[in-house]
């Protein structure tokens, strides 16, 4: 983290970033897959449906195929 932010190793900013990462990892351990099907404070259901819709629409209109084969076509 210190190298990425160009700060000293024992900087308070680096220590806070590491603390936030550790907190995030502990919170992930308490989650359940079923939580994405509920629309509580984090609106996980909305986010899940939005991600599914964007992936579905990309596959329907062929954007993934065009992006994958673009280099082959232009060669």
MODELLER restraints for C-alpha pairs under 7 A, 6 or more apart:
rsr = mdl.restraints
at = mdl.atoms
rsr.add(forms.Gaussian(group=physical.xy_distance, feature=features.Distance(at['CA:1:A'], at['CA:14:A']), mean=6.06, stdev=0.5))
rsr.add(forms.Gaussian(group=physical.xy_distance, feature=features.Distance(at['CA:2:A'], at['CA:8:A']), mean=5.90, stdev=0.5))
rsr.add(forms.Gaussian(group=physical.xy_distance, feature=features.Distance(at['CA:2:A'], at['CA:9:A']), mean=5.28, stdev=0.5))
rsr.add(forms.Gaussian(group=physical.xy_distance, feature=features.Distance(at['CA:2:A'], at['CA:14:A']), mean=5.99, stdev=0.5))
rsr.add(forms.Gaussian(group=physical.xy_distance, feature=features.Distance(at['CA:36:A'], at['CA:44:A']), mean=4.97, stdev=0.5))
rsr.add(forms.Gaussian(group=physical.xy_distance, feature=features.Distance(at['CA:36:A'], at['CA:45:A']), mean=5.28, stdev=0.5))
rsr.add(forms.Gaussian(group=physical.xy_distance, feature=features.Distance(at['CA:36:A'], at['CA:48:A']), mean=6.74, stdev=0.5))
rsr.add(forms.Gaussian(group=physical.xy_distance, feature=features.Distance(at['CA:37:A'], at['CA:44:A']), mean=6.97, stdev=0.5))
rsr.add(forms.Gaussian(group=physical.xy_distance, feature=features.Distance(at['CA:37:A'], at['CA:45:A']), mean=5.09, stdev=0.5))
rsr.add(forms.Gaussian(group=physical.xy_distance, feature=features.Distance(at['CA:38:A'], at['CA:44:A']), mean=6.54, stdev=0.5))
rsr.add(forms.Gaussian(group=physical.xy_distance, feature=features.Distance(at['CA:38:A'], at['CA:45:A']), mean=5.52, stdev=0.5))
rsr.add(forms.Gaussian(group=physical.xy_distance, feature=features.Distance(at['CA:39:A'], at['CA:45:A']), mean=5.10, stdev=0.5))
rsr.add(forms.Gaussian(group=physical.xy_distance, feature=features.Distance(at['CA:39:A'], at['CA:46:A']), mean=6.96, stdev=0.5))
rsr.add(forms.Gaussian(group=physical.xy_distance, feature=features.Distance(at['CA:58:A'], at['CA:64:A']), mean=6.24, stdev=0.5))
